[in-house]
Amino acid sequence: MPTIDPGRYEMIKVSVADGIATLTLSNPARRNAVNRAMHGELERIWDDIDADDDIRVAILTGDGGTFCAGTDLGGQARLNNEGRRGRPRTRPARRIFWNMLDCEKPLIAKVRGYAYGLGANLALACDLVYAAEDSRFCDSHVKVGIAPGDGGAALWPLLVGFHRAKELILTGEPIDGRRAAEIGLINYALPDAELDAAVDAMARKLACGAPLAISYGKLAVNTMLKQLMAGAFETSLAYDQLTLYTADHREGANAFLEKRKPRFTGS
């Protein structure tokens, strides 16, 4: 099958060596926040990873010392402030999440800095998550007046239990890498100086393993995961769209961009 073409991607840097693909989210001026172009690339890159027989494992990371600060709010804020409503679309978010779970190659998240909102859920949709001890994980949707719709409402309870998940999702408060590992949200939290070597060692171990057995093992586990998540994920996508054009989200997005505390009214 054809080798993945890095030239097809502008917002994700792609490199491949020794069976390991490194995918680097690259919007460093916005802490790698996901804009529309990056979102589209995240929807399709997992199919390209699957189609490349030279790739055994993929590492997902971020440019400039941080993973991903979530969705780039600038575009949506402009629509809201102008009173314009886009057509409700849930397929793009669904494609990213399910395509990551269905990708037959194991995926490793390497997290430094911020993993907020969509960024946190991109990391958690990977099969293994390694993070720097001082990294920050946060499902931050409520901080800007949006219901969580990127998979977090479905995935976080399965990882950390319902009560912990609700505390983190309903408050939108961040936790550091140490705490994330302690409660089972991620696999490992390591000193920053040790992170690259640990991720590289695991990637090499998986790349040298039996590829079909590893792929089918991942898919078997994810079959159960998808069954457990499907209903909550679809509901969260609907609630996300329901809150996307509210006054509270307009206020939350503007407050974030203006670096002030939002004043929510429930409208």
N, C-alpha and C positions, 0 to 999 in steps of 0.2 A: 504494500500500500504506500501512497505518497508520503513523503516526510512533511511534517508540519511546516508551513511557510511563515516565518516571523514577520514578513512584509505585509501580511494580511492584518496585522494588529498595530495600532497606533498608541493605544492607552495601556496595553499590556506588553511588557518586554518579554520576549520568548528566547530562551537559549536551551540547547540540548547537548549533553555530553555524557557518554558512558551509560546510556539508557535512562538518564535522569533529565526531565524537563524542568526548568525553573521558570515560573511565571511570575513576573513582578508587576504589580499594579502601579501605574506610573501617572500620577497627577500631583506631583510633590508640592506645587504651589497651594493646593487645597488639601494637604495631608492625605492624598490619594483618594479623596471623595469620589464617589461613582457618579459621573455625569452620564448623559444619554449615550454618548459614543462608547464609553467603557461598559455600560450596561449591555449594549448590543454585543460587544466582544465577549463578555462573560456568558452570554446566552449560548454562544456557538463554539467557544474554544474547547469545551469538553468533548464535543464530537470529533474535533481535530486531534485531540490527544488520543482518543480511542482508536482513530483510524491509522495512527502512525505506529507501525510494528516495531520501530526502533526504540520507542518509549516504553519503559517498564513502570515508571513511577513519576509523579509530578509534585513539585514543591510550589506552594502558593505563598508569596510574600509581598512586601510593599517597598516602594522606593523611598529613599531619603530618611531612613530610620524610623518610619512608622508604617503600620499595616494598612489601615483604611478607616477614615473618620466617618464613614457612612455615606449617605446620599448627598450629592451636591445640591443644596437647597436653593441656590440662586435662581435656577430656571423656574422651579415650581413657585417660588415667591413672586416672581414677575407675573406669572399667570394669575395667581390669587389677587395680587394688588390691582391688576387690570380688570378683575371680575370675569376673567375668561375661564371656562371649564373645558378641560380636555375630555376626550372620550374615555370612560372608565376602561382600563385594560389591566387584567390580572395575568395574562399569558406570559409576559416577559419575566415577572418575578417567579412564576411557576417554572418556567423553562430553566432558569439558573439553578434553582434548588434541586429539582428532580434530575436535571442533567448531571449535576455533581454526584448525586446518589447513584445514578445509573452508569456513570463512567466506570469502565471495567478496570482501569488502572488505579492503584492506590494513590490517594492524595494526602499530602502532608502540609499543614499550615505552619508557617514560621512567622511568629508574631512579635514585633517590637512596637513600642509606642501605643498608639490608639487603635483599638478594634471596637468601633462604635456602630450601633444601628445595623445597617446592612453589612458593614465591615465585620462586625462580630459574628453575624450569622453565616457569612462566607467562610470564616475560619472554622466555625463549628460544623459546617456541612462537610468539611474534609474528614478523612478517616482517622487521622492522628493530628493532634494539635500540640506544638511545642511553642513556648513563649518565654520571653525575658521576664524575670521576676518583677520588674517595675513596669511591665506593660499594663494596659488598662482595657478591660472588657466591659461593655455596657450596651444593653438594648435600650437605646436612648429615644425611642419613638415618642414616648409620652412627654418628653421634655419639649417637643415642638408640636404637641397637640395632635399626634397621629396615633391610631391604634397600631400595634405591632403587626406587620404584614409580610415580613421577609423570611418567615419560617421559625422565628424565635418563639412565638407563642406555642408552637407545636413541639419544637426540639428541646428547649430549655427544661421543661418539666420532666422529660425523659432522662435528662442528664443529671439534674440536681434535685429532683423531687418537686412536688407541686407547691409546697409552701415557700421554699426558697426561690423557686422560679417566679412565683407571683410577687414576692417582695422585690426582686430585682427588676421585673418587668413593669410593675405598677409605680415604682418610684423612679425608675430610670437612673439609679445610682450606679456608678462604676465600681468594679472591684479590680484589684491588681492581680498580676499573674500568679503570685503565691496563693492568694485566696482562691482563685479560679481552679488551680490544681488541687487544693485542699478539699474542695467540695465536689470535685469530679467533673467540673465543666470542661477541663482540658486534661491532656495526659501529663505534661511536664512543665514546670516553671524552673528556669535555670538562670544563673548569672549571665549577663549579656555576653561576656567574653567566651562563654562555653556553648552558646546557642548554635552557632553555625556548625561546629564540629559534631554536636549531638544530632542535628537534623541530617547532616551529610552521612553520618554513620548509619542511621536508620534507612535513609534513601538507598544507600549502597546495599544494605542487607536485603531490602525488598527487591532491588534491581537484580540481585544475584539469586533470588529465590525462584521457585517453580511458578512461572507466570500464570498458567491456567488455574492452578490450585489457589493462588493468591486472589486472582480475579473472581473466581467463583465463590471463594470464601467471603469476600466483600459483598458480592451480590446477594448471597444467601442471608447474611445478617441484615442487609439493607432492605430486603423484602419484608422482614418483620417490622423494621423501623418505619417503612413507608405505610404499612398497614395501620400502625399505631398513630401515625401523624396525619394521615390524609384528611380526616374530617376537620380537625382543628386548623390545619393549614389553610384549607379552602375557606373556612369561616373567617380566619384572620385576614385573608386577602380581601374579602368582602368588607369587613370593618375598616380596613386600611383605606379602601376607596371611599367609604362613607365619610370618613373624617378628613379626607385629603383637601376638600374645598370648604371646610368650615372656617368660621371667624377665628376659632381657637388656633387652627393650624396657621392661618395667615399671621396671627399675632406671634405664635411660636417661632415661625420662620424669620419674621422680621426682627424679633428680639434676638435670635441667634446671630443674624447677620450684623445687627447693631451692637452686639455684645452687651446686652442688658437683660434683666430678669423679665420674663413674660408675665402678662396680666391676663389670665384665662377667665372666661365668663361662662363657659358651657354652651356656647352657641356656634 
